[in-house]
Amino acid sequence: MKKQCFFSQNNIQHIDYKDVDILKKFLNPHARIISKKKTGVTSKNQRKLSLAVKRARFMGLLPFVSR
């Protein structure tokens, strides 16, 4: 059974880089982006998610690495 996409399930149209709480759900403890196979996010939303995470990292809202 496939997982439902988190963003379509919660009716989130725009993945914003300022929503750090949502973005942290898709990062592992080392602050790496979790693959779409494990999270169940669609390919389109995974690309938007990765772009949002990268923007948040550049703006200093998320860490690049975590120990």
PyMOL Python script that loads the backbone (N, CA, C, O; Angstrom):
from pymol import cmd

cmd.read_pdbstr("""\
ATOM      1  N   MET A   1       0.838  -1.190   0.000  1.00  0.00           N
ATOM      2  CA  MET A   1       0.000   0.000   0.000  1.00  0.00           C
ATOM      3  C   MET A   1       0.878   1.247   0.000  1.00  0.00           C
ATOM      4  O   MET A   1       1.793   1.377   0.813  1.00  0.00           O
ATOM      5  N   LYS A   2       0.588   2.156  -0.918  1.00  0.00           N
ATOM      6  CA  LYS A   2       1.379   3.381  -1.014  1.00  0.00           C
ATOM      7  C   LYS A   2       0.924   4.415   0.001  1.00  0.00           C
ATOM      8  O   LYS A   2      -0.250   4.486   0.366  1.00  0.00           O
ATOM      9  N   LYS A   3       1.881   5.212   0.445  1.00  0.00           N
ATOM     10  CA  LYS A   3       1.538   6.308   1.340  1.00  0.00           C
ATOM     11  C   LYS A   3       0.881   7.431   0.546  1.00  0.00           C
ATOM     12  O   LYS A   3       1.190   7.634  -0.629  1.00  0.00           O
ATOM     13  N   GLN A   4      -0.011   8.147   1.182  1.00  0.00           N
ATOM     14  CA  GLN A   4      -0.651   9.315   0.573  1.00  0.00           C
ATOM     15  C   GLN A   4       0.316  10.498   0.661  1.00  0.00           C
ATOM     16  O   GLN A   4       1.047  10.641   1.641  1.00  0.00           O
ATOM     17  N   CYS A   5       0.314  11.329  -0.358  1.00  0.00           N
ATOM     18  CA  CYS A   5       1.158  12.523  -0.354  1.00  0.00           C
ATOM     19  C   CYS A   5       0.712  13.459   0.767  1.00  0.00           C
ATOM     20  O   CYS A   5      -0.472  13.774   0.883  1.00  0.00           O
ATOM     21  N   PHE A   6       1.656  13.899   1.587  1.00  0.00           N
ATOM     22  CA  PHE A   6       1.353  14.762   2.736  1.00  0.00           C
ATOM     23  C   PHE A   6       0.714  16.071   2.284  1.00  0.00           C
ATOM     24  O   PHE A   6      -0.212  16.566   2.927  1.00  0.00           O
ATOM     25  N   PHE A   7       1.201  16.627   1.190  1.00  0.00           N
ATOM     26  CA  PHE A   7       0.742  17.944   0.763  1.00  0.00           C
ATOM     27  C   PHE A   7      -0.650  17.886   0.139  1.00  0.00           C
ATOM     28  O   PHE A   7      -1.459  18.786   0.363  1.00  0.00           O
ATOM     29  N   SER A   8      -0.943  16.842  -0.640  1.00  0.00           N
ATOM     30  CA  SER A   8      -2.284  16.730  -1.215  1.00  0.00           C
ATOM     31  C   SER A   8      -3.284  16.293  -0.150  1.00  0.00           C
ATOM     32  O   SER A   8      -4.461  16.643  -0.228  1.00  0.00           O
ATOM     33  N   GLN A   9      -2.829  15.536   0.838  1.00  0.00           N
ATOM     34  CA  GLN A   9      -3.703  15.092   1.916  1.00  0.00           C
ATOM     35  C   GLN A   9      -4.146  16.271   2.785  1.00  0.00           C
ATOM     36  O   GLN A   9      -5.296  16.323   3.221  1.00  0.00           O
ATOM     37  N   ASN A  10      -3.241  17.212   3.036  1.00  0.00           N
ATOM     38  CA  ASN A  10      -3.540  18.382   3.869  1.00  0.00           C
ATOM     39  C   ASN A  10      -3.931  19.603   3.049  1.00  0.00           C
ATOM     40  O   ASN A  10      -4.055  20.700   3.593  1.00  0.00           O
ATOM     41  N   ASN A  11      -4.129  19.421   1.739  1.00  0.00           N
ATOM     42  CA  ASN A  11      -4.572  20.478   0.826  1.00  0.00           C
ATOM     43  C   ASN A  11      -3.629  21.682   0.846  1.00  0.00           C
ATOM     44  O   ASN A  11      -4.071  22.829   0.921  1.00  0.00           O
ATOM     45  N   ILE A  12      -2.322  21.405   0.779  1.00  0.00           N
ATOM     46  CA  ILE A  12      -1.303  22.451   0.724  1.00  0.00           C
ATOM     47  C   ILE A  12      -0.919  22.656  -0.734  1.00  0.00           C
ATOM     48  O   ILE A  12      -0.332  21.766  -1.350  1.00  0.00           O
ATOM     49  N   GLN A  13      -1.241  23.812  -1.291  1.00  0.00           N
ATOM     50  CA  GLN A  13      -0.981  24.087  -2.698  1.00  0.00           C
ATOM     51  C   GLN A  13       0.454  24.563  -2.911  1.00  0.00           C
ATOM     52  O   GLN A  13       1.125  24.131  -3.848  1.00  0.00           O
ATOM     53  N   HIS A  14       0.921  25.461  -2.031  1.00  0.00           N
ATOM     54  CA  HIS A  14       2.231  26.085  -2.188  1.00  0.00           C
ATOM     55  C   HIS A  14       3.136  25.664  -1.033  1.00  0.00           C
ATOM     56  O   HIS A  14       2.798  25.875   0.132  1.00  0.00           O
ATOM     57  N   ILE A  15       4.277  25.072  -1.353  1.00  0.00           N
ATOM     58  CA  ILE A  15       5.253  24.678  -0.334  1.00  0.00           C
ATOM     59  C   ILE A  15       6.180  25.873  -0.122  1.00  0.00           C
ATOM     60  O   ILE A  15       6.972  26.222  -0.997  1.00  0.00           O
ATOM     61  N   ASP A  16       6.070  26.491   1.046  1.00  0.00           N
ATOM     62  CA  ASP A  16       6.789  27.733   1.311  1.00  0.00           C
ATOM     63  C   ASP A  16       8.058  27.452   2.118  1.00  0.00           C
ATOM     64  O   ASP A  16       8.050  26.626   3.031  1.00  0.00           O
ATOM     65  N   TYR A  17       9.142  28.143   1.776  1.00  0.00           N
ATOM     66  CA  TYR A  17      10.412  27.940   2.482  1.00  0.00           C
ATOM     67  C   TYR A  17      10.374  28.502   3.897  1.00  0.00           C
ATOM     68  O   TYR A  17      11.237  28.175   4.712  1.00  0.00           O
ATOM     69  N   LYS A  18       9.384  29.347   4.204  1.00  0.00           N
ATOM     70  CA  LYS A  18       9.288  29.932   5.542  1.00  0.00           C
ATOM     71  C   LYS A  18       8.552  29.029   6.527  1.00  0.00           C
ATOM     72  O   LYS A  18       8.586  29.283   7.731  1.00  0.00           O
ATOM     73  N   ASP A  19       7.882  27.974   6.039  1.00  0.00           N
ATOM     74  CA  ASP A  19       7.209  27.008   6.908  1.00  0.00           C
ATOM     75  C   ASP A  19       8.220  25.962   7.379  1.00  0.00           C
ATOM     76  O   ASP A  19       8.235  24.832   6.892  1.00  0.00           O
ATOM     77  N   VAL A  20       9.052  26.354   8.323  1.00  0.00           N
ATOM     78  CA  VAL A  20      10.156  25.511   8.756  1.00  0.00           C
ATOM     79  C   VAL A  20       9.654  24.250   9.460  1.00  0.00           C
ATOM     80  O   VAL A  20      10.289  23.200   9.362  1.00  0.00           O
ATOM     81  N   ASP A  21       8.529  24.337  10.164  1.00  0.00           N
ATOM     82  CA  ASP A  21       8.004  23.173  10.878  1.00  0.00           C
ATOM     83  C   ASP A  21       7.620  22.058   9.914  1.00  0.00           C
ATOM     84  O   ASP A  21       7.881  20.887  10.189  1.00  0.00           O
ATOM     85  N   ILE A  22       7.009  22.405   8.797  1.00  0.00           N
ATOM     86  CA  ILE A  22       6.637  21.407   7.791  1.00  0.00           C
ATOM     87  C   ILE A  22       7.882  20.856   7.115  1.00  0.00           C
ATOM     88  O   ILE A  22       7.977  19.652   6.876  1.00  0.00           O
ATOM     89  N   LEU A  23       8.836  21.722   6.806  1.00  0.00           N
ATOM     90  CA  LEU A  23      10.042  21.268   6.119  1.00  0.00           C
ATOM     91  C   LEU A  23      10.869  20.326   6.988  1.00  0.00           C
ATOM     92  O   LEU A  23      11.505  19.410   6.467  1.00  0.00           O
ATOM     93  N   LYS A  24      10.872  20.534   8.302  1.00  0.00           N
ATOM     94  CA  LYS A  24      11.652  19.683   9.205  1.00  0.00           C
ATOM     95  C   LYS A  24      11.127  18.254   9.237  1.00  0.00           C
ATOM     96  O   LYS A  24      11.873  17.337   9.579  1.00  0.00           O
ATOM     97  N   LYS A  25       9.861  18.045   8.889  1.00  0.00           N
ATOM     98  CA  LYS A  25       9.298  16.694   8.850  1.00  0.00           C
ATOM     99  C   LYS A  25       9.954  15.847   7.772  1.00  0.00           C
ATOM    100  O   LYS A  25       9.968  14.620   7.867  1.00  0.00           O
ATOM    101  N   PHE A  26      10.495  16.491   6.750  1.00  0.00           N
ATOM    102  CA  PHE A  26      11.066  15.784   5.618  1.00  0.00           C
ATOM    103  C   PHE A  26      12.593  15.781   5.649  1.00  0.00           C
ATOM    104  O   PHE A  26      13.233  15.508   4.634  1.00  0.00           O
ATOM    105  N   LEU A  27      13.176  16.081   6.805  1.00  0.00           N
ATOM    106  CA  LEU A  27      14.624  16.021   6.994  1.00  0.00           C
ATOM    107  C   LEU A  27      14.943  14.953   8.029  1.00  0.00           C
ATOM    108  O   LEU A  27      14.213  14.796   9.008  1.00  0.00           O
ATOM    109  N   ASN A  28      16.031  14.218   7.816  1.00  0.00           N
ATOM    110  CA  ASN A  28      16.444  13.227   8.806  1.00  0.00           C
ATOM    111  C   ASN A  28      17.265  13.926   9.901  1.00  0.00           C
ATOM    112  O   ASN A  28      17.523  15.124   9.786  1.00  0.00           O
ATOM    113  N   PRO A  29      17.679  13.217  10.950  1.00  0.00           N
ATOM    114  CA  PRO A  29      18.439  13.873  12.037  1.00  0.00           C
ATOM    115  C   PRO A  29      19.745  14.541  11.601  1.00  0.00           C
ATOM    116  O   PRO A  29      20.254  15.420  12.297  1.00  0.00           O
ATOM    117  N   HIS A  30      20.287  14.126  10.450  1.00  0.00           N
ATOM    118  CA  HIS A  30      21.506  14.754   9.945  1.00  0.00           C
ATOM    119  C   HIS A  30      21.195  15.923   9.017  1.00  0.00           C
ATOM    120  O   HIS A  30      22.098  16.443   8.361  1.00  0.00           O
ATOM    121  N   ALA A  31      19.942  16.343   8.950  1.00  0.00           N
ATOM    122  CA  ALA A  31      19.456  17.483   8.157  1.00  0.00           C
ATOM    123  C   ALA A  31      19.546  17.224   6.657  1.00  0.00           C
ATOM    124  O   ALA A  31      19.729  18.156   5.874  1.00  0.00           O
ATOM    125  N   ARG A  32      19.416  15.951   6.251  1.00  0.00           N
ATOM    126  CA  ARG A  32      19.364  15.620   4.832  1.00  0.00           C
ATOM    127  C   ARG A  32      17.911  15.422   4.429  1.00  0.00           C
ATOM    128  O   ARG A  32      17.081  15.032   5.250  1.00  0.00           O
ATOM    129  N   ILE A  33      17.607  15.689   3.174  1.00  0.00           N
ATOM    130  CA  ILE A  33      16.248  15.530   2.670  1.00  0.00           C
ATOM    131  C   ILE A  33      15.957  14.029   2.509  1.00  0.00           C
ATOM    132  O   ILE A  33      16.748  13.295   1.916  1.00  0.00           O
ATOM    133  N   ILE A  34      14.822  13.591   3.041  1.00  0.00           N
ATOM    134  CA  ILE A  34      14.422  12.188   2.950  1.00  0.00           C
ATOM    135  C   ILE A  34      13.827  11.932   1.558  1.00  0.00           C
ATOM    136  O   ILE A  34      13.130  12.784   1.006  1.00  0.00           O
ATOM    137  N   SER A  35      14.110  10.756   1.002  1.00  0.00           N
ATOM    138  CA  SER A  35      13.665  10.428  -0.349  1.00  0.00           C
ATOM    139  C   SER A  35      12.149  10.303  -0.421  1.00  0.00           C
ATOM    140  O   SER A  35      11.471  10.086   0.584  1.00  0.00           O
ATOM    141  N   LYS A  36      11.640  10.446  -1.640  1.00  0.00           N
ATOM    142  CA  LYS A  36      10.195  10.386  -1.826  1.00  0.00           C
ATOM    143  C   LYS A  36       9.654   8.977  -1.658  1.00  0.00           C
ATOM    144  O   LYS A  36       8.462   8.798  -1.413  1.00  0.00           O
ATOM    145  N   LYS A  37      10.513   7.977  -1.787  1.00  0.00           N
ATOM    146  CA  LYS A  37      10.082   6.597  -1.544  1.00  0.00           C
ATOM    147  C   LYS A  37       9.689   6.398  -0.084  1.00  0.00           C
ATOM    148  O   LYS A  37       8.714   5.707   0.211  1.00  0.00           O
ATOM    149  N   LYS A  38      10.436   6.994   0.815  1.00  0.00           N
ATOM    150  CA  LYS A  38      10.163   6.828   2.246  1.00  0.00           C
ATOM    151  C   LYS A  38       9.031   7.728   2.725  1.00  0.00           C
ATOM    152  O   LYS A  38       8.258   7.335   3.599  1.00  0.00           O
ATOM    153  N   THR A  39       8.923   8.939   2.162  1.00  0.00           N
ATOM    154  CA  THR A  39       7.922   9.881   2.640  1.00  0.00           C
ATOM    155  C   THR A  39       6.582   9.720   1.930  1.00  0.00           C
ATOM    156  O   THR A  39       5.542  10.053   2.498  1.00  0.00           O
ATOM    157  N   GLY A  40       6.589   9.212   0.692  1.00  0.00           N
ATOM    158  CA  GLY A  40       5.350   9.050  -0.055  1.00  0.00           C
ATOM    159  C   GLY A  40       4.890  10.309  -0.753  1.00  0.00           C
ATOM    160  O   GLY A  40       3.739  10.391  -1.181  1.00  0.00           O
ATOM    161  N   VAL A  41       5.760  11.288  -0.878  1.00  0.00           N
ATOM    162  CA  VAL A  41       5.431  12.549  -1.547  1.00  0.00           C
ATOM    163  C   VAL A  41       5.516  12.340  -3.064  1.00  0.00           C
ATOM    164  O   VAL A  41       6.369  11.593  -3.542  1.00  0.00           O
ATOM    165  N   THR A  42       4.640  12.994  -3.809  1.00  0.00           N
ATOM    166  CA  THR A  42       4.673  12.871  -5.268  1.00  0.00           C
ATOM    167  C   THR A  42       5.932  13.529  -5.821  1.00  0.00           C
ATOM    168  O   THR A  42       6.561  14.346  -5.149  1.00  0.00           O
ATOM    169  N   SER A  43       6.293  13.168  -7.046  1.00  0.00           N
ATOM    170  CA  SER A  43       7.521  13.687  -7.660  1.00  0.00           C
ATOM    171  C   SER A  43       7.481  15.201  -7.799  1.00  0.00           C
ATOM    172  O   SER A  43       8.470  15.885  -7.538  1.00  0.00           O
ATOM    173  N   LYS A  44       6.333  15.714  -8.212  1.00  0.00           N
ATOM    174  CA  LYS A  44       6.173  17.158  -8.394  1.00  0.00           C
ATOM    175  C   LYS A  44       6.377  17.901  -7.068  1.00  0.00           C
ATOM    176  O   LYS A  44       7.081  18.909  -7.007  1.00  0.00           O
ATOM    177  N   ASN A  45       5.742  17.378  -6.005  1.00  0.00           N
ATOM    178  CA  ASN A  45       5.881  18.017  -4.703  1.00  0.00           C
ATOM    179  C   ASN A  45       7.262  17.796  -4.096  1.00  0.00           C
ATOM    180  O   ASN A  45       7.731  18.630  -3.321  1.00  0.00           O
ATOM    181  N   GLN A  46       7.924  16.688  -4.433  1.00  0.00           N
ATOM    182  CA  GLN A  46       9.282  16.453  -3.937  1.00  0.00           C
ATOM    183  C   GLN A  46      10.246  17.493  -4.515  1.00  0.00           C
ATOM    184  O   GLN A  46      11.138  17.973  -3.816  1.00  0.00           O
ATOM    185  N   ARG A  47      10.064  17.836  -5.781  1.00  0.00           N
ATOM    186  CA  ARG A  47      10.912  18.871  -6.385  1.00  0.00           C
ATOM    187  C   ARG A  47      10.664  20.225  -5.729  1.00  0.00           C
ATOM    188  O   ARG A  47      11.608  20.970  -5.468  1.00  0.00           O
ATOM    189  N   LYS A  48       9.394  20.548  -5.461  1.00  0.00           N
ATOM    190  CA  LYS A  48       9.076  21.807  -4.775  1.00  0.00           C
ATOM    191  C   LYS A  48       9.630  21.808  -3.353  1.00  0.00           C
ATOM    192  O   LYS A  48      10.111  22.829  -2.860  1.00  0.00           O
ATOM    193  N   LEU A  49       9.553  20.642  -2.702  1.00  0.00           N
ATOM    194  CA  LEU A  49      10.043  20.510  -1.338  1.00  0.00           C
ATOM    195  C   LEU A  49      11.547  20.711  -1.270  1.00  0.00           C
ATOM    196  O   LEU A  49      12.043  21.420  -0.394  1.00  0.00           O
ATOM    197  N   SER A  50      12.276  20.088  -2.196  1.00  0.00           N
ATOM    198  CA  SER A  50      13.733  20.223  -2.183  1.00  0.00           C
ATOM    199  C   SER A  50      14.154  21.656  -2.458  1.00  0.00           C
ATOM    200  O   SER A  50      15.114  22.148  -1.865  1.00  0.00           O
ATOM    201  N   LEU A  51      13.442  22.328  -3.353  1.00  0.00           N
ATOM    202  CA  LEU A  51      13.730  23.736  -3.641  1.00  0.00           C
ATOM    203  C   LEU A  51      13.470  24.599  -2.408  1.00  0.00           C
ATOM    204  O   LEU A  51      14.252  25.499  -2.101  1.00  0.00           O
ATOM    205  N   ALA A  52      12.367  24.325  -1.699  1.00  0.00           N
ATOM    206  CA  ALA A  52      12.030  25.084  -0.498  1.00  0.00           C
ATOM    207  C   ALA A  52      13.052  24.850   0.607  1.00  0.00           C
ATOM    208  O   ALA A  52      13.413  25.783   1.325  1.00  0.00           O
ATOM    209  N   VAL A  53      13.524  23.608   0.752  1.00  0.00           N
ATOM    210  CA  VAL A  53      14.527  23.302   1.780  1.00  0.00           C
ATOM    211  C   VAL A  53      15.835  24.014   1.454  1.00  0.00           C
ATOM    212  O   VAL A  53      16.479  24.572   2.343  1.00  0.00           O
ATOM    213  N   LYS A  54      16.226  23.995   0.189  1.00  0.00           N
ATOM    214  CA  LYS A  54      17.470  24.653  -0.209  1.00  0.00           C
ATOM    215  C   LYS A  54      17.391  26.163  -0.005  1.00  0.00           C
ATOM    216  O   LYS A  54      18.370  26.784   0.409  1.00  0.00           O
ATOM    217  N   ARG A  55      16.246  26.750  -0.289  1.00  0.00           N
ATOM    218  CA  ARG A  55      16.071  28.190  -0.055  1.00  0.00           C
ATOM    219  C   ARG A  55      16.110  28.510   1.431  1.00  0.00           C
ATOM    220  O   ARG A  55      16.715  29.500   1.845  1.00  0.00           O
ATOM    221  N   ALA A  56      15.460  27.666   2.236  1.00  0.00           N
ATOM    222  CA  ALA A  56      15.452  27.885   3.690  1.00  0.00           C
ATOM    223  C   ALA A  56      16.857  27.757   4.264  1.00  0.00           C
ATOM    224  O   ALA A  56      17.223  28.489   5.184  1.00  0.00           O
ATOM    225  N   ARG A  57      17.644  26.831   3.725  1.00  0.00           N
ATOM    226  CA  ARG A  57      19.035  26.701   4.170  1.00  0.00           C
ATOM    227  C   ARG A  57      19.834  27.942   3.820  1.00  0.00           C
ATOM    228  O   ARG A  57      20.607  28.440   4.638  1.00  0.00           O
ATOM    229  N   PHE A  58      19.651  28.439   2.616  1.00  0.00           N
ATOM    230  CA  PHE A  58      20.391  29.617   2.173  1.00  0.00           C
ATOM    231  C   PHE A  58      20.020  30.849   2.996  1.00  0.00           C
ATOM    232  O   PHE A  58      20.873  31.692   3.274  1.00  0.00           O
ATOM    233  N   MET A  59      18.744  30.954   3.388  1.00  0.00           N
ATOM    234  CA  MET A  59      18.284  32.089   4.186  1.00  0.00           C
ATOM    235  C   MET A  59      18.639  31.938   5.668  1.00  0.00           C
ATOM    236  O   MET A  59      18.460  32.873   6.448  1.00  0.00           O
ATOM    237  N   GLY A  60      19.139  30.762   6.056  1.00  0.00           N
ATOM    238  CA  GLY A  60      19.537  30.551   7.441  1.00  0.00           C
ATOM    239  C   GLY A  60      18.430  30.035   8.347  1.00  0.00           C
ATOM    240  O   GLY A  60      18.577  30.043   9.570  1.00  0.00           O
ATOM    241  N   LEU A  61      17.321  29.584   7.762  1.00  0.00           N
ATOM    242  CA  LEU A  61      16.216  29.071   8.571  1.00  0.00           C
ATOM    243  C   LEU A  61      16.404  27.598   8.937  1.00  0.00           C
ATOM    244  O   LEU A  61      15.907  27.140   9.966  1.00  0.00           O
ATOM    245  N   LEU A  62      17.124  26.861   8.090  1.00  0.00           N
ATOM    246  CA  LEU A  62      17.428  25.453   8.339  1.00  0.00           C
ATOM    247  C   LEU A  62      18.939  25.254   8.280  1.00  0.00           C
ATOM    248  O   LEU A  62      19.630  25.977   7.562  1.00  0.00           O
ATOM    249  N   PRO A  63      19.460  24.278   9.030  1.00  0.00           N
ATOM    250  CA  PRO A  63      20.899  24.023   8.966  1.00  0.00           C
ATOM    251  C   PRO A  63      21.275  23.229   7.708  1.00  0.00           C
ATOM    252  O   PRO A  63      20.462  22.471   7.181  1.00  0.00           O
ATOM    253  N   PHE A  64      22.506  23.409   7.236  1.00  0.00           N
ATOM    254  CA  PHE A  64      23.007  22.601   6.133  1.00  0.00           C
ATOM    255  C   PHE A  64      23.338  21.200   6.617  1.00  0.00           C
ATOM    256  O   PHE A  64      23.013  20.218   5.950  1.00  0.00           O
ATOM    257  N   VAL A  65      23.985  21.101   7.775  1.00  0.00           N
ATOM    258  CA  VAL A  65      24.301  19.817   8.399  1.00  0.00           C
ATOM    259  C   VAL A  65      24.003  19.926   9.888  1.00  0.00           C
ATOM    260  O   VAL A  65      23.997  21.018  10.457  1.00  0.00           O
ATOM    261  N   SER A  66      23.754  18.774  10.507  1.00  0.00           N
ATOM    262  CA  SER A  66      23.497  18.736  11.933  1.00  0.00           C
ATOM    263  C   SER A  66      24.245  17.555  12.523  1.00  0.00           C
ATOM    264  O   SER A  66      24.302  16.488  11.912  1.00  0.00           O
ATOM    265  N   ARG A  67      24.816  17.734  13.698  1.00  0.00           N
ATOM    266  CA  ARG A  67      25.576  16.648  14.315  1.00  0.00           C
ATOM    267  C   ARG A  67      24.755  15.938  15.341  1.00  0.00           C
ATOM    268  O   ARG A  67      25.232  14.991  15.966  1.00  0.00           O
TER     269      ARG A  67
END
""", "prot")
cmd.dss("prot")
cmd.show_as("cartoon", "prot")
cmd.util.cbc("prot")
cmd.orient("prot")
